[in-house]
Amino acid sequence: MPTCRECKDEVETLKVVMSGGKKVKLCEDCAERLEQEGQVAEESEAVVQQMMGFTGRR
């Protein structure tokens, strides 16, 4: 049985997710949580850039 690198649980299938520029094999729950954290980080960065008046591209 494959093992999730995040939670160390044995699962039936693993999902490949990009994390920090690297591909990581995670279970469905950990992959979903990582994607949500990434979305929150992007949204908060956009808000901070807007407050600071940043008009360039990232």
Backbone as CSV, one residue per row, in Angstrom:
resi,resn,N_x,N_y,N_z,CA_x,CA_y,CA_z,C_x,C_y,C_z
1,MET,0.849,-1.186,0.000,0.000,0.000,0.000,0.888,1.241,0.000
2,PRO,0.552,2.219,-0.835,1.319,3.464,-0.840,1.057,4.276,0.432
3,THR,2.041,5.095,0.796,1.957,5.906,2.004,2.000,7.381,1.640
4,CYS,1.106,8.154,2.236,1.072,9.608,2.030,2.283,10.232,2.711
5,ARG,2.950,11.152,2.038,4.139,11.791,2.601,3.802,12.835,3.661
6,GLU,2.596,13.315,3.669,2.191,14.350,4.626,1.727,13.741,5.945
7,CYS,0.748,12.859,5.878,0.149,12.315,7.102,0.671,10.922,7.454
8,LYS,1.474,10.326,6.586,2.086,9.006,6.808,1.075,7.873,6.923
9,ASP,-0.139,8.062,6.398,-1.162,7.016,6.413,-1.056,6.182,5.136
10,GLU,-1.408,4.930,5.237,-1.459,4.076,4.059,-2.807,4.274,3.371
11,VAL,-2.774,4.521,2.069,-3.988,4.780,1.294,-3.974,3.916,0.046
12,GLU,-5.125,3.839,-0.625,-5.218,3.042,-1.846,-4.558,3.741,-3.026
13,THR,-4.805,5.060,-3.167,-4.224,5.800,-4.281,-3.635,7.111,-3.779
14,LEU,-2.629,7.587,-4.483,-2.007,8.863,-4.168,-2.241,9.830,-5.315
15,LYS,-2.277,11.099,-4.996,-2.488,12.143,-5.984,-1.212,12.979,-6.054
16,VAL,-0.735,13.271,-7.260,0.470,14.063,-7.442,0.082,15.537,-7.457
17,VAL,0.706,16.327,-6.559,0.393,17.742,-6.411,1.694,18.532,-6.426
18,MET,1.668,19.724,-7.034,2.838,20.599,-7.024,2.851,21.388,-5.715
19,SER,3.978,21.337,-5.008,4.125,22.055,-3.755,5.502,22.694,-3.720
20,GLY,5.543,24.017,-3.804,6.823,24.707,-3.768,7.712,24.373,-4.951
21,GLY,7.119,24.111,-6.097,7.881,23.793,-7.294,8.274,22.329,-7.405
22,LYS,7.847,21.496,-6.469,8.168,20.073,-6.492,6.879,19.260,-6.560
23,LYS,6.959,18.103,-7.197,5.822,17.197,-7.247,5.845,16.335,-5.994
24,VAL,4.700,16.273,-5.305,4.582,15.506,-4.074,3.388,14.570,-4.203
25,LYS,3.552,13.333,-3.760,2.463,12.353,-3.788,1.771,12.366,-2.436
26,LEU,0.485,12.769,-2.444,-0.291,12.884,-1.220,-1.617,12.156,-1.360
27,CYS,-2.244,11.855,-0.218,-3.589,11.282,-0.250,-4.576,12.383,-0.646
28,GLU,-5.798,12.005,-0.931,-6.811,12.968,-1.384,-7.040,14.081,-0.363
29,ASP,-7.127,13.737,0.924,-7.394,14.736,1.961,-6.262,15.753,2.058
30,CYS,-5.028,15.277,2.087,-3.879,16.175,2.201,-3.727,17.030,0.943
31,ALA,-3.977,16.443,-0.222,-3.878,17.182,-1.478,-4.912,18.304,-1.509
32,GLU,-6.125,18.015,-1.073,-7.183,19.030,-1.052,-6.827,20.157,-0.082
33,ARG,-6.307,19.797,1.100,-5.928,20.792,2.096,-4.795,21.682,1.569
34,LEU,-3.814,21.087,0.875,-2.700,21.843,0.319,-3.184,22.817,-0.753
35,GLU,-4.118,22.380,-1.591,-4.660,23.254,-2.629,-5.432,24.426,-2.014
36,GLN,-6.202,24.165,-0.965,-6.945,25.238,-0.298,-5.993,26.244,0.354
37,GLU,-4.932,25.765,0.983,-3.955,26.658,1.592,-3.290,27.528,0.535
38,GLY,-3.014,26.949,-0.627,-2.416,27.703,-1.724,-3.338,28.791,-2.235
39,GLN,-4.624,28.488,-2.341,-5.594,29.485,-2.792,-5.709,30.627,-1.793
40,VAL,-5.727,30.308,-0.510,-5.813,31.343,0.521,-4.576,32.234,0.471
41,ALA,-3.409,31.635,0.275,-2.170,32.407,0.206,-2.180,33.349,-1.000
42,GLU,-2.657,32.879,-2.143,-2.731,33.720,-3.332,-3.693,34.888,-3.125
43,GLU,-4.847,34.607,-2.528,-5.836,35.657,-2.291,-5.310,36.701,-1.305
44,SER,-4.645,36.259,-0.256,-4.131,37.213,0.727,-3.006,38.045,0.126
45,GLU,-2.183,37.441,-0.720,-1.122,38.199,-1.378,-1.720,39.253,-2.308
46,ALA,-2.785,38.903,-3.015,-3.438,39.848,-3.906,-4.009,41.029,-3.133
47,VAL,-4.580,40.766,-1.966,-5.144,41.840,-1.144,-4.040,42.771,-0.662
48,VAL,-2.929,42.215,-0.215,-1.815,43.037,0.266,-1.250,43.873,-0.871
49,GLN,-1.095,43.282,-2.055,-0.586,44.030,-3.200,-1.528,45.165,-3.573
50,GLN,-2.828,44.910,-3.491,-3.806,45.938,-3.819,-3.735,47.080,-2.808
51,MET,-3.580,46.755,-1.529,-3.480,47.792,-0.502,-2.241,48.648,-0.698
52,MET,-1.155,48.035,-1.171,0.105,48.755,-1.355,0.167,49.468,-2.696
53,GLY,-0.831,49.262,-3.532,-0.870,49.934,-4.824,0.030,49.310,-5.866
54,PHE,0.361,48.057,-5.733,1.213,47.364,-6.673,0.438,47.137,-7.960
55,THR,0.969,47.627,-9.086,0.254,47.491,-10.360,0.966,46.585,-11.341
56,GLY,2.139,46.085,-11.016,2.885,45.221,-11.918,2.390,43.799,-11.896
57,ARG,3.042,42.990,-12.678,2.700,41.570,-12.716,3.622,40.810,-11.802
58,ARG,3.147,39.732,-11.327,3.960,38.890,-10.447,4.857,38.001,-11.223
